[in-house]
Amino acid sequence: MRITKIKKMVFITIILSIVLFSCNKNNNHNKPNIIIILTDDQGWTDTSVRMMETRDDSKSDFYQTPNLERLANDGMVFSNAYAPAPVCTPSRYSILYGKSPARLRHSTLKGWHASPEKEISIPNMIKSGDSNYVTAHFGKWHQPLSPLDVGYDVSDGPTGNADGDWLSPGIPNPENNPKQTFSISNRACEFITNQVEKNKPFFMQVSYYAVHVQHYALESTKAKYSKMKPGIKSNPRDFQLPPPALNDGMVAYAAMIEDLDTGFGMILDKIDELGITENTYVIFTSDNGGGFRGNEPLKMGKADLWEGGLRVPTVVRGPKVLSGSYCDVPIVGWDFFPTIDEIIGSNNPLPSKLDGGSLISVFENGNAGVVSREEGLIFHFPWFNGEPESAIRLGDYKLIKNIDTRRVWLFNLENDIEESIDLSEKMPEKTMELHNILENYLNNVEAEHVMDLRKKRRRIMVEEAIPEQEKNRIEIKGKLKKAVNSQKDDLKLELEKIEKYLNWLKGEVVFTDERSKLH
């Protein structure tokens, strides 16, 4: 009798274990997966997807991105989507932590004042919200701390621009893997497959090296574009042999964009193959505006706070995203952090002082949705050896301020995405309103000031860089006196490079001193 009872208890225990395991398995399976695809330097019109439903000129007439078209047909195109910064590192930083580069005190490429160890990253936020998630980062990193340091389980390590061009120092990437696009996509597909097999929900960011210089592409893809009808950005030289020099040719750039799209398509194919399409969010965006032959109809490009430097192609597909739709609500890269927090259903409070707002409302309701933020979209780029700028977009209006000259411009982007009609004198009250919000925000977050950055950079140039190059020049001149035959030619070339760099450094010191007088 006792044995029978024990057997029954064992049997019930086994059944309960199976049920609980099944429930946990289903719970994990039902948790949404999230993928961010981040391209590098891809401008607003550098795709074949119309980024604004009402404008033919919001897509390329030459580049072909059929997989992004596929994503757009199934998802939502954001016509007013912005990168957090007009250059790569602060944008990547901002996406990772859900805060503006100004608040993070990492507004330029240098990040002299940044303290990333004090921030909560997306992967750490996800892990604390739901420990079942597995996180991965593939491709370009280009940030102070490594992916492992900020909580990623799997990554390519602390990579930078060079990894997109070189397999190792002096050894270029294979011709069949330009910009590492296809190997990155393969690693991403392997990661997805592994998590589905283990029934684990995942977050993955795939940060492609394309379309940043250098401009490399498959020979077969370049051959295709060399035979196509020229686009508006093209010139006759693009279609002559030999082709234009590296980074000058439209054919190589167009082919690189299509190769990038093909690599991205590999990931979409894998999602479909594994049957997780209906439970996976895919967010496609770029780290800053384009830098190749302009961004018409937008003004300026990379490294500027005008629309060409900030507005980026952005398409989202997922369980709660309206299919085949357009959304005009302004969004920005630092919105992804709170959006992902809501997607995973975390019960933890969000980190304090986030600048972003969740996008779930606009995913579900399009233009009727709302993104809750305390301020407008505030951008800060105190670029020390160029034109330092700050900007704010609030509703349809955008104000840009040159930090050196204090000049301001006001535009209504609803009617003027070209930023061609300055309204600052006609609308002084609106100008003052936006200017005050901008300045108050920058003061409250203790944003970096261009003069602090200039002082630090000037000291480095005068006390370190210039003396080092002058020392190198003396050494090379000494070697040149003793050199013979071909050695002399090599040393002369090296000396020429040093002289050129020295002249540039000294010119930068002069520029810094002249601009400093404005303050």
C-alpha positions as CSV (number, residue, x, y, z in Angstrom):
1,M,0.0,0.0,0.0
2,R,2.8,2.4,1.0
3,I,4.7,1.5,-2.3
4,T,1.6,2.4,-4.3
5,K,1.2,5.8,-2.6
6,I,4.9,6.5,-3.3
7,K,4.5,5.6,-6.9
8,K,1.5,7.9,-7.2
9,M,3.4,10.7,-5.6
10,V,6.3,10.2,-8.0
11,F,4.0,10.0,-10.9
12,I,2.2,13.3,-9.9
13,T,5.6,14.9,-9.3
14,I,6.8,14.0,-12.8
15,I,3.6,15.2,-14.4
16,L,3.8,18.5,-12.5
17,S,7.4,18.9,-13.6
18,I,6.5,18.3,-17.2
19,V,3.7,20.8,-17.0
20,L,5.8,23.4,-15.3
21,F,8.6,22.9,-17.9
22,S,6.1,23.1,-20.7
23,C,4.7,26.4,-19.2
24,N,8.2,27.8,-18.8
25,K,9.1,26.8,-22.3
26,N,6.0,28.3,-23.8
27,N,6.5,31.5,-21.7
28,N,10.1,31.8,-23.1
29,H,8.9,31.1,-26.6
30,N,6.2,33.7,-26.4
31,K,8.6,36.4,-25.2
32,P,9.3,38.7,-28.2
33,N,12.7,38.7,-29.7
34,I,14.2,42.1,-30.6
35,I,16.8,42.8,-33.3
36,I,18.3,46.2,-34.0
37,I,20.0,46.6,-37.4
38,L,22.4,49.6,-37.3
39,T,24.1,50.7,-40.5
40,D,26.9,53.1,-40.7
41,D,26.7,56.5,-42.4
42,Q,23.6,55.5,-44.5
43,G,21.7,58.6,-45.5
44,W,18.0,59.2,-45.5
45,T,17.7,58.6,-49.3
46,D,20.3,55.9,-49.5
47,T,17.7,53.1,-50.0
48,S,15.1,52.2,-52.5
49,V,12.3,52.7,-49.9
50,R,10.4,55.9,-50.0
51,M,11.0,57.4,-46.6
52,M,8.2,59.9,-46.9
53,E,5.0,58.6,-48.4
54,T,4.3,61.9,-50.3
55,R,7.7,62.5,-51.7
56,D,9.3,60.7,-54.6
57,D,12.7,62.2,-53.8
58,S,12.8,60.6,-50.3
59,K,14.3,57.4,-51.9
60,S,17.2,56.7,-54.3
61,D,16.7,56.5,-58.0
62,F,19.7,54.2,-58.3
63,Y,20.4,52.2,-55.2
64,Q,18.4,48.9,-54.7
65,T,17.5,47.6,-51.3
66,P,14.8,44.9,-51.9
67,N,15.1,43.4,-48.4
68,L,14.5,46.8,-46.8
69,E,11.5,47.2,-49.1
70,R,10.3,43.8,-47.9
71,L,10.6,45.0,-44.3
72,A,8.7,48.2,-45.1
73,N,5.9,46.3,-46.8
74,D,5.4,44.3,-43.6
75,G,6.1,47.1,-41.1
76,M,6.2,50.8,-40.5
77,V,8.4,53.5,-42.1
78,F,9.3,56.4,-39.9
79,S,9.5,59.5,-42.0
80,N,10.8,61.7,-39.1
81,A,13.4,59.4,-37.6
82,Y,16.6,60.8,-36.2
83,A,20.0,59.5,-35.2
84,P,21.1,60.7,-31.7
85,A,24.2,62.4,-33.2
86,P,25.6,63.3,-36.6
87,V,28.6,61.0,-36.1
88,C,28.9,57.4,-35.0
89,T,30.3,57.0,-31.5
90,P,27.9,59.3,-29.6
91,S,24.9,57.8,-31.5
92,R,25.9,54.2,-30.5
93,Y,26.4,55.3,-27.0
94,S,23.0,57.0,-26.9
95,I,21.2,54.0,-28.2
96,L,22.9,51.8,-25.7
97,Y,21.9,53.9,-22.7
98,G,18.6,55.6,-23.7
99,K,20.0,59.1,-23.1
100,S,21.0,62.0,-25.3
101,P,24.7,62.4,-26.0
102,A,24.5,65.8,-24.2
103,R,23.3,64.1,-21.0
104,L,25.9,61.4,-21.3
105,R,28.6,64.1,-21.9
106,H,29.7,62.2,-25.0
107,S,28.6,64.5,-27.8
108,T,31.6,64.2,-30.1
109,L,33.9,61.4,-31.2
110,K,36.3,61.9,-28.3
111,G,34.1,61.4,-25.2
112,W,36.6,63.0,-22.9
113,H,34.0,63.6,-20.2
114,A,32.0,60.3,-20.6
115,S,31.5,57.9,-17.7
116,P,29.9,54.8,-19.3
117,E,30.5,52.6,-16.2
118,K,27.9,54.6,-14.3
119,E,25.1,53.9,-16.9
120,I,22.6,51.0,-17.3
121,S,22.9,49.5,-20.8
122,I,20.2,47.9,-22.9
123,P,21.5,44.3,-22.3
124,N,21.8,44.8,-18.6
125,M,18.3,46.3,-18.5
126,I,17.0,43.3,-20.4
127,K,18.7,40.8,-18.1
128,S,17.4,42.5,-15.0
129,G,13.9,42.6,-16.4
130,D,13.9,39.0,-17.6
131,S,16.9,36.7,-17.1
132,N,15.7,34.3,-19.8
133,Y,16.9,36.7,-22.5
134,V,20.2,36.1,-24.3
135,T,21.9,39.1,-25.7
136,A,24.4,39.5,-28.6
137,H,26.2,42.2,-30.5
138,F,27.8,41.7,-33.9
139,G,29.8,44.0,-36.0
140,K,31.2,47.5,-35.3
141,W,31.3,48.5,-31.6
142,H,33.4,51.7,-31.5
143,Q,32.7,52.6,-27.8
144,P,34.8,53.0,-24.7
145,L,33.8,49.8,-22.9
146,S,33.6,46.4,-24.5
147,P,30.4,44.6,-25.3
148,L,31.2,42.2,-22.5
149,D,31.6,45.1,-20.1
150,V,28.1,46.4,-20.7
151,G,26.3,43.0,-20.4
152,Y,26.3,41.3,-23.8
153,D,26.6,37.5,-23.7
154,V,27.9,37.1,-27.2
155,S,29.8,39.6,-29.4
156,D,32.6,40.3,-31.8
157,G,34.5,42.2,-29.2
158,P,35.5,45.9,-29.0
159,T,35.7,46.4,-32.8
160,G,36.2,49.6,-34.7
161,N,36.1,51.0,-38.3
162,A,39.3,49.2,-39.3
163,D,37.7,45.8,-38.7
164,G,35.4,46.5,-41.6
165,D,38.3,46.7,-44.0
166,W,41.0,44.5,-42.5
167,L,40.9,40.8,-41.4
168,S,44.0,41.6,-39.4
169,P,46.8,44.3,-39.7
170,G,48.0,44.3,-43.3
171,I,45.5,41.6,-44.4
172,P,42.4,42.9,-46.1
173,N,39.0,41.1,-45.8
174,P,38.4,38.5,-48.5
175,E,36.9,39.7,-51.7
176,N,33.8,37.6,-51.1
177,N,33.2,39.3,-47.7
178,P,33.5,43.0,-48.3
179,K,33.0,45.1,-45.1
180,Q,32.5,41.8,-43.3
181,T,28.9,42.1,-44.2
182,F,28.3,38.4,-45.0
183,S,30.3,37.0,-42.1
184,I,28.5,39.3,-39.7
185,S,25.1,38.1,-41.1
186,N,26.2,34.5,-40.8
187,R,27.1,34.9,-37.2
188,A,23.8,36.7,-36.5
189,C,21.9,33.8,-38.2
190,E,23.8,31.2,-36.1
191,F,23.0,33.1,-32.9
192,I,19.3,33.2,-33.8
193,T,19.3,29.5,-34.6
194,N,20.9,28.6,-31.4
195,Q,18.5,30.6,-29.3
196,V,15.4,29.1,-31.1
197,E,16.8,25.6,-30.6
198,K,17.3,26.4,-26.9
199,N,13.9,28.1,-26.7
200,K,15.4,31.3,-25.4
201,P,14.1,34.8,-26.2
202,F,16.9,37.1,-27.5
203,F,18.0,40.6,-28.1
204,M,20.6,41.2,-30.8
205,Q,22.1,44.3,-32.3
206,V,23.8,43.9,-35.7
207,S,26.0,46.9,-36.4
208,Y,27.2,46.7,-40.0
209,Y,30.5,48.4,-41.1
210,A,28.9,49.5,-44.3
211,V,28.4,52.1,-45.7
212,H,31.3,53.8,-44.0
213,V,34.4,54.4,-46.0
214,Q,36.2,52.5,-47.4
215,H,33.7,51.6,-50.1
216,Y,34.1,47.9,-50.8
217,A,31.6,45.6,-52.6
218,L,31.4,42.3,-54.5
219,E,32.7,42.5,-58.0
220,S,29.5,40.9,-59.3
221,T,27.4,43.6,-57.6
222,K,29.6,46.3,-59.0
223,A,29.3,44.8,-62.5
224,K,25.5,45.1,-62.2
225,Y,25.5,48.8,-61.3
226,S,28.1,49.7,-63.9
227,K,25.5,48.7,-66.6
228,M,22.6,50.5,-65.0
229,K,21.1,53.8,-66.0
230,P,22.8,56.6,-64.0
231,G,21.0,58.1,-61.0
232,I,20.8,61.7,-59.9
233,K,23.9,61.5,-57.7
234,S,25.9,59.9,-60.6
235,N,28.3,61.5,-63.0
236,P,29.7,60.3,-66.3
237,R,33.0,59.4,-64.7
238,D,31.3,56.7,-62.6
239,F,30.7,54.6,-65.7
240,Q,34.0,54.9,-67.4
241,L,37.0,52.6,-67.1
242,P,39.1,52.6,-65.1
243,P,36.6,53.3,-62.3
244,P,37.0,56.4,-60.1
245,A,39.3,56.2,-57.1
246,L,38.2,54.4,-53.9
247,N,35.4,56.2,-52.2
248,D,34.7,58.5,-55.2
249,G,32.7,56.1,-57.3
250,M,28.9,55.8,-57.3
251,V,29.1,52.2,-58.7
252,A,31.1,50.9,-55.7
253,Y,28.9,52.8,-53.2
254,A,25.7,51.5,-54.8
255,A,27.0,48.0,-54.8
256,M,28.1,48.2,-51.2
257,I,24.5,49.3,-50.3
258,E,23.0,46.4,-52.1
259,D,25.5,44.0,-50.5
260,L,24.5,45.4,-47.1
261,D,20.9,44.8,-48.0
262,T,21.6,41.3,-49.1
263,G,23.4,40.6,-45.8
264,F,20.4,42.0,-43.9
265,G,18.1,39.8,-46.0
266,M,20.0,36.8,-44.8
267,I,18.8,37.6,-41.3
268,L,15.2,38.1,-42.5
269,D,15.3,34.8,-44.3
270,K,16.5,33.0,-41.1
271,I,13.7,34.6,-39.1
272,D,11.2,33.3,-41.6
273,E,12.8,29.9,-41.8
274,L,12.7,29.4,-38.1
275,G,9.1,30.5,-37.8
276,I,9.6,33.4,-35.4
277,T,8.6,36.2,-37.7
278,E,5.3,36.9,-35.9
279,N,7.2,37.2,-32.5
280,T,10.3,39.2,-33.5
281,Y,10.7,42.9,-33.7
282,V,13.2,44.1,-36.3
283,I,14.4,47.8,-36.1
284,F,16.4,49.0,-39.0
285,T,18.2,52.4,-38.7
286,S,21.5,54.3,-39.3
287,D,23.9,55.8,-36.8
288,N,24.0,59.2,-38.6
289,G,23.2,61.0,-41.8
290,G,24.9,60.2,-45.1
291,G,28.3,61.4,-46.1
292,F,28.4,60.5,-49.8
293,R,27.6,63.1,-52.5
294,G,24.9,64.9,-50.4
295,N,21.5,64.0,-49.0
296,E,19.1,66.0,-51.2
297,P,16.4,67.0,-50.6
298,L,17.9,67.4,-47.1
299,K,20.6,70.0,-46.3
300,M,24.2,69.1,-45.3
301,G,25.2,65.6,-44.1
302,K,27.4,63.7,-41.6
303,A,28.9,65.9,-38.8
304,D,26.2,68.6,-39.1
305,L,23.0,69.1,-37.1
306,W,21.0,70.0,-40.3
307,E,18.6,67.4,-41.5
308,G,21.1,65.7,-43.8
309,G,23.3,64.9,-40.8
310,L,20.5,63.6,-38.5
311,R,17.5,62.3,-40.3
312,V,18.0,58.6,-41.1
313,P,16.2,55.7,-42.8
314,T,14.2,53.8,-40.2
315,V,11.8,50.9,-40.6
316,V,10.3,48.7,-37.9
317,R,8.5,45.4,-38.1
318,G,7.0,43.4,-35.2
319,P,4.0,41.9,-33.4
320,K,2.5,45.3,-32.5
321,V,3.6,47.3,-35.5
322,L,1.0,48.4,-38.1
323,S,1.8,46.6,-41.4
324,G,2.6,48.6,-44.6
325,S,2.3,51.9,-42.9
326,Y,4.0,55.3,-42.5
327,C,4.4,57.3,-39.4
328,D,5.3,61.0,-39.2
329,V,5.7,61.2,-35.4
330,P,9.3,62.3,-34.7
331,I,11.4,59.6,-33.1
332,V,15.1,59.3,-32.2
333,G,17.6,56.5,-31.4
334,W,17.5,57.0,-27.6
335,D,13.8,56.0,-27.7
336,F,14.8,52.4,-28.3
337,F,15.8,51.8,-24.7
338,P,12.4,52.4,-23.1
339,T,10.7,50.7,-26.1
340,I,12.6,47.5,-25.5
341,D,11.9,47.7,-21.8
342,E,8.1,47.7,-22.6
343,I,8.5,45.0,-25.2
344,I,10.0,42.5,-22.7
345,G,7.4,43.4,-20.1
346,S,9.9,44.4,-17.4
347,N,8.4,45.3,-14.0
348,N,11.6,47.1,-13.0
349,P,11.5,50.9,-12.9
350,L,13.4,52.5,-15.8
351,P,16.7,54.2,-15.0
352,S,16.4,57.8,-13.9
353,K,16.8,60.7,-16.3
354,L,16.1,58.8,-19.6
355,D,15.5,61.1,-22.5
356,G,13.7,58.5,-24.6
357,G,10.1,57.5,-24.6
358,S,8.5,54.2,-25.6
359,L,7.4,53.8,-29.2
360,I,4.8,51.1,-28.6
361,S,2.0,53.6,-28.9
362,V,3.1,54.7,-32.4
363,F,3.9,51.1,-33.4
364,E,0.2,50.3,-32.7
365,N,-1.5,53.5,-33.7
366,G,0.8,55.3,-36.2
367,N,0.3,59.0,-36.3
368,A,-2.4,58.8,-33.6
369,G,0.2,57.4,-31.2
370,V,2.2,59.4,-28.6
371,V,5.8,59.3,-27.5
372,S,6.0,60.7,-23.9
373,R,9.1,62.9,-23.3
374,E,9.8,65.8,-21.1
375,E,11.5,67.8,-23.8
376,G,11.7,67.9,-27.5
377,L,14.5,66.2,-29.4
378,I,17.7,68.0,-28.4
379,F,21.0,67.5,-30.2
380,H,24.4,68.8,-29.2
381,F,27.5,68.6,-31.3
382,P,30.2,70.9,-29.9
383,W,32.7,70.0,-32.6
384,F,36.0,71.6,-31.7
385,N,37.7,71.7,-35.1
386,G,34.6,72.6,-37.2
387,E,31.2,74.2,-36.8
388,P,30.0,73.5,-33.2
389,E,26.2,73.3,-33.1
390,S,23.2,72.6,-30.9
391,A,19.6,72.0,-32.1
392,I,16.1,71.2,-30.9
393,R,13.1,69.8,-32.7
394,L,9.8,70.5,-30.9
395,G,6.7,69.6,-32.9
396,D,7.1,70.7,-36.5
397,Y,9.7,73.4,-35.6
398,K,13.4,73.0,-35.5
399,L,16.0,75.5,-34.2
400,I,19.7,75.3,-34.9
401,K,22.3,77.4,-33.1
402,N,26.0,77.9,-34.0
403,I,27.8,77.8,-30.7
404,D,30.7,79.9,-31.9
405,T,28.8,82.7,-33.7
406,R,25.5,82.4,-31.7
407,R,23.5,82.6,-34.9
408,V,20.2,80.8,-34.8
409,W,17.9,79.5,-37.5
410,L,14.3,78.4,-37.2
411,F,12.5,76.1,-39.7
412,N,9.1,74.5,-40.0
413,L,10.0,71.0,-41.1
414,E,6.4,70.1,-41.8
415,N,6.6,72.5,-44.8
416,D,10.3,72.8,-45.3
417,I,12.4,69.6,-44.8
418,E,15.0,71.3,-47.0
419,E,15.6,73.9,-44.3
420,S,15.6,76.6,-46.9
421,I,13.3,79.2,-45.2
422,D,14.7,80.7,-42.0
423,L,11.7,81.9,-39.8
424,S,13.8,83.2,-36.9
425,E,13.1,86.9,-37.6
426,K,9.5,86.4,-38.6
427,M,8.7,84.3,-35.5
428,P,10.8,85.8,-32.7
429,E,8.6,84.3,-29.9
430,K,8.8,80.8,-31.3
431,T,12.6,81.3,-31.8
432,M,13.0,82.4,-28.2
433,E,10.8,79.6,-26.8
434,L,12.9,76.9,-28.5
435,H,16.2,78.6,-27.7
436,N,15.3,78.8,-24.0
437,I,14.3,75.1,-23.8
438,L,17.5,74.1,-25.6
439,E,19.8,76.2,-23.4
440,N,18.0,75.2,-20.2
441,Y,18.4,71.5,-21.1
442,L,22.1,71.8,-21.9
443,N,22.7,73.7,-18.7
444,N,20.7,71.2,-16.6
445,V,22.6,68.2,-18.0
446,E,25.9,70.0,-17.8
447,A,26.6,69.3,-21.4
448,E,30.1,69.5,-22.8
449,H,31.1,73.0,-23.8
450,V,33.1,73.5,-27.0
451,M,35.8,75.6,-25.3
452,D,36.5,72.9,-22.7
453,L,37.0,70.4,-25.5
454,R,39.2,72.9,-27.4
455,K,41.4,73.6,-24.4
456,K,42.0,69.9,-23.8
457,R,42.6,69.2,-27.5
458,R,45.0,72.2,-27.8
459,R,47.0,71.0,-24.8
460,I,47.3,67.5,-26.3
461,M,48.4,69.0,-29.7
462,V,50.9,71.5,-28.3
463,E,52.3,69.3,-25.4
464,E,52.2,65.9,-27.0
465,A,51.4,65.5,-30.7
466,I,53.5,68.3,-32.1
467,P,56.7,67.5,-30.0
468,E,56.3,63.8,-30.9
469,Q,56.1,64.5,-34.6
470,E,59.0,67.0,-34.4
471,K,61.1,64.3,-32.7
472,N,60.1,61.8,-35.5
473,R,61.1,64.4,-38.1
474,I,64.6,64.8,-36.6
475,E,65.1,61.0,-36.4
476,I,64.1,60.5,-40.1
477,K,66.3,63.4,-41.2
478,G,69.2,61.7,-39.3
479,K,68.5,58.4,-41.0
480,L,68.2,60.1,-44.4
481,K,71.8,61.4,-44.2
482,K,73.1,57.8,-43.8
483,A,70.6,56.1,-46.2
484,V,71.5,54.8,-49.6
485,N,69.6,54.0,-52.8
486,S,66.0,52.9,-52.3
487,Q,66.1,53.6,-48.6
488,K,66.3,57.3,-49.3
489,D,63.1,57.2,-51.3
490,D,61.2,55.4,-48.5
491,L,62.5,57.8,-45.9
492,K,61.7,60.8,-48.0
493,L,58.1,59.6,-48.3
494,E,57.9,59.1,-44.6
495,L,59.4,62.5,-43.9
496,E,56.8,64.1,-46.3
497,K,54.0,62.5,-44.3
498,I,55.4,63.7,-41.1
499,E,55.8,67.3,-42.5
500,K,52.2,67.2,-43.8
501,Y,50.9,66.0,-40.4
502,L,52.9,68.6,-38.5
503,N,51.6,71.4,-40.7
504,W,48.0,70.2,-40.2
505,L,48.5,70.1,-36.4
506,K,49.9,73.6,-36.3
507,G,47.0,74.8,-38.5
508,E,44.6,73.2,-36.1
509,V,46.2,75.1,-33.2
510,V,45.8,78.4,-35.2
511,F,42.1,77.5,-35.9
512,T,41.5,76.7,-32.3
513,D,43.0,80.0,-31.2
514,E,41.0,82.0,-33.7
515,R,37.7,80.4,-32.8
516,S,38.5,80.8,-29.1
517,K,38.4,84.6,-29.5
518,L,34.7,84.3,-30.2
519,H,34.1,83.2,-26.6
